[in-house]
Amino acid sequence: MGWIALEQQNERTGSPPAPGWLAREAVLVCVGPGPDSEKLILRAARRVTQTGAPWHAIAIETPSMQTLPESARARILGILAMAQEMGAQTANPAGLDAVDVAITYARKHHLGTLLVGRDRYRRLPWQHGFAEKIGRLAPDLELLQVARDEEETEGTLSHLLPKGQRSTTAWHPYGLAVLVVALVTAGSTPLHDRLDLANIVMIFLLSVVFSAVRLGRGAAVLSAFLSVAAFDFFFVPPRFTFAVHDAQYLVTFTVMLIVALVVGQLTAGLQFQAAVAGKREQRMRALYEMSRDLSSALSVEQIVAICQRFIKQGFNAAVAVCVPGSETQLVRVAGSTPLDETALAMAQWSFDHGQSTGLERKGIPSAPLLCVPLKAPTRLCGVLVVVPDEQIWELPLEQRQLLDTSATLIAITLERVHYVVLAQEAQVDMESERLRNALLSAISHDLRTPLTVITGLTDALCMARPTLPEPQAGLAQAIRDEVSRTVTMANNLLDMARMQLGNVVLNRSWQTLEEVIGVSMGHCTPILARHTVRIDLPPDLPLLELDSGLMERVFNNLLENAAKYTPPGSLITLSARWEEGFVVVSVRDNGPGLPPGMEKQLFEKFTRGKTESTVTGFGLGLAIVRSIVEAHGGSVRAENGPDQGACFMLFLPVGNPPTIPEEL
């Protein structure tokens, strides 16, 4: 039998909510051994797909669930896993009555609608189905029933068992109950003349208690009726007949039967609750110890060691942890159990699809291991591969839930360690960058003073009267050119350091692009002396809000870069166009072009097109270009031209330029 209830995502604690708090959107699926559980799961999945609401799936642990065979419990586990793969959250509440547990769960989580399978026809007048009980005990809940298929007319449990085990497994506890009553009767017969009948009644009550503790609720009821019958037949005069001459014995039979039934029911219920509490206490203790150890783990290797110890004790199996390496391919963490190629392929499938595989799970059902994906809140951290020590290995429902919870704890710990490592690396990078910028700033400041002095001295030599002879004049000019190039590199170092430290404040004003480019061309005249420069600017370009000094540095670096990496006589074209809120400025040459694959890397600091080159420089010019353009809210891109040469494009935002009044 399966149940579905709609659940609100935000849970509230405290007393049962008023009907106004009941929600009608979110879905809870409570599965059982019935044949319609899968159909209810699929119906619930379609319902939440339409509404977009979250949904839960639970398997209520009742005394009858404890007596189910492993095949039936494995089927319930499979249905729960199917619901979890469809996006449901799973739980395993326990109670003596599934109806009470379902109603309590619905009200506690503010559920407003129950979607259940249609009740089967009852055989006796006092037998009531699950849906009928829900409707009678919870009138405030909406109840929807799903139609059954014609083939779902077989018994709830019998179709789950192999043919040779159906009758034997179902009647085994009752046969033992009959045997226990027979043994008590045979043992009490020699005591008939030595003990009062009241004491013999106590002995029969012990058989009922024993049946309740060892054999379950149904066997205890049978033992109660058999005990009354055996006591009447073998001990109440006239003996060896069910006739009763003294009417007082009828009261004895009635009280004995009532006491036996009550004691049997209470004992069976307490036994079930004690067993459930004991198993939960073991699971909680194991999870607590594991979470305590994982909270102090600082590396993946420590996490693997904790997992191995926990899985070995709780599941009698070895474990391997696989985490994504390069290109999302899983690699086994050092120190975990070795895996062959088949196991690694299964783990990779589980990671790619985000689903468990192995054993009875989908994927490779016959594999002697189980792969569980490690799902953290923000990402999939890897796969937990459980390798059993035994060839035949089955996971009960409670153990499977414990394994899933453990996998969640491991995933959260892996995610925490991952982000701790990233934070440490980011901190180191920030400190390294800050130190490097400080060094660049200090070096550039210290270099500017002697370079300025040298520049002044060379100017004085060149302008000295009388003029220097030709060999000395050439040397002085060469010194001046090299000092000028060194000053440019020092300025680049200083500008890069200032930009990285965030000390640059843009002094923007509305200007024409022609004016900025014209000033930059004047600065680059000596560098462009051996090249042909063509400027193609349309007359209708809008005004741009620019920092003229910094933008001149952008065009200086681009023109200097084009002049340095192209042979003399090359053509450098500077053009612009208006495109979708941006002015696109292109600096194109017909030189050898950019190295393949380095179109983006060239804008990084200290990156040059060739590691070994006769062209001087630190590789900071293009990095400064990108920093200045991005500070203006634009972007920069480099690419090779369709025929030959390199092309650098600046995307400068237009903004809202002021209107220029027309001349009279």
N, C-alpha and C positions, 0 to 999 in steps of 0.2 A: 504494500500500500504506500502511496506517496502523497505528500501534501505540498501545497504552495501557498505562501502568504506574501502580501505586498508589504514592504518595510521601508520606513523612513531612514534616510542616510544618517542624519544627525541623531544619535542615540541620547536618551535622557535617563537618568537614574532616579530612584525614589519609588513612591507608591504607584500603583497602576494608573495610567492616565485616563482622563475623561474622554468620552467619545469624540469630543471636538479635536483632540490631539491625534486621532488616528489618521494615518496617511493612506492614500489609495494608489500610489505610484510604484514605489520600490517593491521588489519581489523577493520572497524567501521560499526556497524549495526544501521540503523535508522529505527525504527519500527513505524507503523501506524495502523489504524483500519482494513486494508485489510486482507483477509484470507491467504495470502501467507507470512505473516511476520514470523510465526513460522518456515516455511520451509527455509526461508532465514537465520534465526538464526542457524538452524541445519547445513545448507550448510556452513555457515561461520565458525562454530565450527570445522567441518571436515577439512576445508581448513587450519585453523591455527594449527590444530593438526599435519598436514603434514609438515607445514613450521616452526612450533615452534614460530610464531610471536604473539605479543600481539594483542588484539582487544578491541574495544569500542562498546557500544550500546547507541543510543540516541533516544528520542521521540521528534520530532519537534513540538513545541507549535504554532499552527496557529489559526486564527479565526474559522476555521471549527472545530478544535479540541475542542474549547470552547463550541460548540453547541452539542457535542456528548453526548449521554445518559450515565448514570453511568455504565451500563453493558459494553458498548464499551470501556470506559476509564479504567474499571477494567481489561478488556482483555489486553489492552496495558500495564497496570502495571504488569500483570502476565507475559507477554512476556519479558519485561525488567528484571523482577526478574529472569526468566529462563536464560536469557543471563548472568546476574551477577553470578548466581550459576555455570555457565559453565566457568567462569573466565574472563568475559568481564567487563570493566569499563563503567559506565552509566552516561549520562548527559541529560539535558532537555533544549536545546536552543530554543529561541522563534523568530518568524518573521512572516511577512505577507505572504511570499511565501516560501513554503517548498523547492522548487528547488534552490532559491537563498541562503537559509540557508545551504543546503547540500553542494553546491559548495563552499561557503565561508568557511564552516567548513573544507572541504577537503583541500583547499589551505592553510588555516591558519595552519593546522596540518600536511602539507606536504604529503597529500594522493595522490596516483597515479592511483588507480583503483576503480571504482564503480561497485558493484555487485548488480543488482536490479531485481525485479520481472518483467516479461514481461508485456508490456502495453496491456490493454484490447482494444477491437475494439471501436473506437470513433464513436459516433452517428452523430456528425456534422462535417463538413469539417474543421472548425476553432478550434475544440477541439484537444489538443495535450496531449499525455501521459507524465508521469514523465520521463521515459527513453529518449523519443524523445526530451524533453526540455533540459535535461542534455547534450545530444549529440550535440545539436545546440548551447547552451550557453557555454559549456566547452569542446572544441575540444581537449584540451591538456590532458584530463583525459581519461583513458581507461574505457570502459563501457562493462560489462558482464551482460547478462540477463539470469535469471533462468526460466525454463519452468514451466507453470502452470498446475495444475491437472485439469481434466475435470469437477470435481465438483465445481471448483472455478470460476463459471461463474455467480454467483449471484451478486447483487449489493454490494458495499463496506460496506454500513451501514445497509441495511435492514435486512440482515441475523443475525445481532447482537442483534436485538430487539425482544421482545415477539410479537406474532402475533397480539395481540389486541392493541399494541402501535405503530406499524410501521407507519401507515398513519397519526395517530393523532399527534405523536411527530414531524414527518417531516414537516407537513403543519401547525403546530400551529403558528409559527411566521408570516407566510404569511397571515393567516386568521386575525391576529391582525393588520397587515398592512392595509388590506382592510377595517377593521373596523375604523382605525384611519383616513383614507382618507374620509370615509363616514361621520364621525363625523365632520371633518373640513369642508366638503362640506355643511353639514346641518347647521353648525354654521355660515358659511360665506354667505349663501343665503339671510338672512335678511339684510345683509350689502351691497347688490348689488347696491342699489340706493344711498347709503351714501359714499361709498369708490370707488376710482378709481380702474380699473382693475389691475394696477401695484401693488397696495397695497394688493389686493387679492392674486396675485401671491406670494407675500412674505409670506402670511399665509400658502399657500400650501407648500412652501419651508420648513416651520417649521415642517410640518407633515413628510417630508422626513428626516429632521434632527432627529426628535423624533424616527422614525423607525430605523435609523442608530444607534442611541445611545442605544435603548432598545431592538431591535429585531434582529440586525445583518445586514450584508452586503446584503444578498439576499433580505430580506424584504425591505431594503432601495431602491433597484433597482425597485422592484415591486411598491413601493409607488411613485417613480418618474414617472413611466409610468401612473399609475392611476391618479396622480395629474394633469398631462397634459390633460388626457382624460376628467376628471371631470371639469377642468377649461374650456375646449372647449365646453363641452355639456351644462353646467349650466350657464356660465357667458358670453361667447363670442356670440355676435349676428350673425345670428339668434339663439336664445336660444333653448335649448332642441333638438338640432340637431348637428351633427358633420360637417355640411356644413359651410364653411368659405367664406363670401362675400368679406372681405377685406384681400388682400394678405399680408398685414403687420403683421397680426396675425400669419402667418406661421413662420416669424422670431421670434415672441414672443414665439411660441411653441418650436421652436428649441433651442433657448437660455435657455428657462425655463427647457427643458429636460436636456440639457448639464449641466447647473448649478446644477440641482437637483442630477444628477448622480455623478458629481464631489464632491459636498458637502456631499452626502451620503457616497461615498467611503472614503473620507478623514475623515469624522466624525467616521465612523465605524473603520477605521484603527487606529485613535488616541484613540478611546475608548478601543480598544483591547490592544494597547501599554500601555495605562495608567493602565489598569487592570493588565497586566503582570508585569509592573514596580512596581505597588503597592504590588502585592503578593511577588515579589522578595525582595522588601524592607522589608516587614514584616519578611520573612524568614531570610534575612541577619541580621536584628536587633535581632531576637530571637537567631540565632546562635552566634552572637557577644556577647550578654549578657550571654549566656550559657558558651561560651569559656572563657569569662572574669572571671566568677565565678569559673569555673573548674581550671583555671590556678593558683588560690590561694588555692585550696583544698589540704589538707595535710593528709587526712585519707579517708578510704573507706566510713565511715559514712557521712562525709561532701559531698562526691560525690553523695551518695544516696539522701541526702536532696536537692541538686541542681537539680537532675534528677526529683524528685517528683514535685518540683515547676514548672519546665519547661514543663513536660509532662501534668500536670494538666492545665496549661494555654493554651498550644498549641493544645492539643488533647482531652481535657476533659476526661482524664483517669488517673487511678492510676498506679503506677509502682513499680516493685520489681526488685532488682539486685541480681543475684545468681552468686557466684564465686566458683571455684573449691576448695574443701577441701581435705581431705585425700583420696587417691586412686582415684583421678579425679571425685569424687562424688560431685555434686553441693550442696552448702548450701546457704540459704537465708541470706543476710546481715541484721544485726539487724537494725531496724528502717524503713525498707521498708515494703510494703504491704504484709500481710500474704497470703500464698498460700496453697492450698490443695494438696493432693497427685497427683491428675491428672495434675495440673499445674506444679508441680515439675517434673513429668514424662515427660511432654512436653518439659520443659526446659532442662532436661537431654538429650532428643533426639536431640534437637537443638544444644546442646554443642557437642555431640558425632559426629554428621554429619556435623557441621559447616554451617547449613542452617536454615532459618526462618521457623516457623511452626505456625499454628493457623489461624483462620478466613478463608480467601480465599487461604491461603498458603498451601503448601503440608505438609503432616504429619497427622494432625487431622483437617480437614477443618471445622468441625462444632463447634469447641471450641470457647467460647466467650472471647478469649484473643489472644495476639500475642507475640511470642517469637522471639527475634532478637539476633543472636550471636554477641558478642562484640569482633570483630577481630582487634587486634593491629598488628603493623608491624612484631613483632617477635613471637607472641603467641596468643592463644585464651584465653581472660581474663575472660570470663563468658558469661552470657545470660541476656539480658534486657527483662523482662516480662511486657507487657503493658496490663493492665486490664481495659477495658472501663467501664465508669459509666452507659452507656446505653446498653440495650440488643441488639439493632440493631445498628451496628457501622461500617461505611465504611471509608476507607482512600482514598481520591483523589490522583491522581498521584503526585501532588506537595507535599502533606502532607507525602506521603510515602517516597519520596526522602529526605524530611526534617528529618524524623525519622531515616532513614539510616545514614544520615550525623551526626545526634546527637549521634547515637550509636557508630560511629567511634570516635567522640570526647571523649565520655565516656570511650571507650576502651583504647585510648591513655593516658588518665588521669589515669586510673587504672594501666596501665603498668608503668607510671612514678612513681606513689606512691609505686608500688611494688618494683621497682628497687631502689628507695630512701630508703625503709626499708632494703633491702638487703645490700645496701652500708653502712648504719648505723650499721647493725649487723656485717658486715665484719670489719668495723673500730673498733668496740668494741672488736671483737675477736682478731684482730691484736694487739691492745693495751694490752689486757689481756695476750696474748701469750708473748709479749715483756716483760711485767712486771714479768711474771712467770719465764721466762728464766733468767732475771736479778737477781731475788731472788735465783734461783737455783745456778747460778754462784757464787753469794756472799756467800751463805751458804756453798757450796762445798769448796771455798777458805778458809773460816774461819775454817772449820772442819779439813782441811788437816794438819795444823800446830799442834794442840793438838794431833791428831791421830798419827802423825809422832813421837812426843815426847813419847807417850804411847808405841808405837811399840818399840822404842829404849830402854825404861826402862824394858819392858818385856824380850827383848833379853838379856839385861844385867843380869836380874834375872836368866834366864835360863842358862847362861854361867858363872855364879858366881862360885868362888872357895873359900872354898869347896862348893860342890853342895848342893842344898837345899834338905831337907828331902822330902820323897815321898809325903805327903799331900800338902806341899807348892809348890813342883815342878809341881804337877798336876794342882794346881790353876793357877800358872804362865803360863803354856801351854794353859789352857783354855782361860785366858785373851788374850794371843797372838792370838789365833784363832779368837776370837770375834773381836779383833781390826783389824785383817786382813780382815775379812768380812765387817767390817764397812768402811775400806779404799776402798774396791772394790765398795761399794755402793756410796761413795763420788765421786770416779772417774767416775762412771756412770752418776751421776748428773752433774758433770763438763763437761763431753763429750757431754751429751745431750744438755746442754745449749749452748755450743760452736757451735754445729751443727745447732741448730735452729737459732742462730744469724748469721750464715754464715761465721764464722771466721775460718773454717777448710780449709786448703790448702793441697791437696793431694801431697805427695812426692812419685810419682810413679817410679817404675823401673821394668824391666823384670825379673821375678823370677819364680821358679818352685813351684808348689802347695805343693809338698812333704816337701819342706823346711819350708814353712809357717806353715803347720800343725804340723810339728815336733816341732817347737819352742813353739807353743801353747800347745801341749801335755806336754811339760816340765813344763810350768807354772801351768797346771791343775793336776799335779801328786797327790798332797794331796787330791784334791777333788774326783779324780777318783780312789782312793786307793781301795774302796770297790766295784768297778764295773769292768766288763770285756769290754775292748775296742778292736774292730777289725777294721783295716784300710785296705780298698780295693781300691787301686789306680792303674789304668792301666799304663804301662810303656811308652805309646806313647802320654801322655798328652802334649799339647803345653805349651809354656811359657805364663804367664799372666802378664799384666802390672798392678801392684798392689802397694798400699801403705802398706808395710809389717807391720808396727806398728798397723795401723787401722784394717787390715785384721786379724792379730793375735787376736785383741780384739773381732772380730766377732766369731772366732772359740772358744775363751775362753768362751764367753757368751753362745754359743750353747751347748758346752760340760758341762758347769756348770748347765745350765738349765736342760739338760737330767739327770745329776747326782742328782739334787735336787728333781726332780719329779718322780723318779723311785726307787723302793726298792733296798736295797743292793743285790749284785749278779746279777743285770740285765745286759743285753748285749747292748752295744752301738756300732753301726756300722757306720763308716765314709767311704763313697765311692764317686766315681766321674766317669763321663762319658762325652764324647765329642758329642755334639748334635747341628747341624745346627747353627754353628757360636758361640755357647755358651759351656762353661764347666759347667755341672750341678753337684754340690756338694751336697750330701745328708747326713744328720745326723739323723739316725734312732735308736729308742730304742724299747724294748719290754715291756714297762711299761703300765700304765692304759690308755694312749692315751689322746687326746685333748677333752675338753668339747664340746659337739655337738653345732654347730652354731657359734663357736668362732674362727674359723680358721683365719679370717681376723682381727678380733678385737684384737687378742693377740699382734699384732704389734703396737698398739696404746700406747701412753705414759700412765704410771701408770695403766696398765691393767694386771691383773693376772688371772690365770685359775680359782682360787677359791678366793672369797672375804675374806673368813675366813680360814686361813691355818696356820699350825705350821712352814711352810717354810718362812724364812725371805726374805725380798727384797722389792723394791719399784715398781717393774713392769716396769723397764726401759731397761732391757737387750735386749729383742727382738726389742724394738723400736730403740735402738742403732744399732742393726744388720741391720735392714731395711734401716736406714739412711746411714750407711757406704756403703752398697751394692748398693743403688741407686746412691750415689755419684760416684761410679765406673762405672755407666751406666748399672747396672744389676737390678735384681729383686729377691724377696724372696717369698716363698710360704710355707704354712703349711697344712698338711692333716694327717688324721689317716691312718695307714697302713691297708692292706687288712685283716690281721689276728688280730694283736694287736699292740699297741704302737703308738707313734707319729713320724712323719717324717717332717723335715725341709729341704727344697731344695733351694739352692742358684744358680742363673743363672748369671754367670760371662761372659762378652763378651770376645771373643778370640782376636779380633783385628788383627793386622799384626805383629806377633812375628818375631824377627830376626832369621836368619838361624844359627844354631850352627855348627861350623866346626867339621868335623869328626876327631877323635883322630888318630894319626899316629901309 
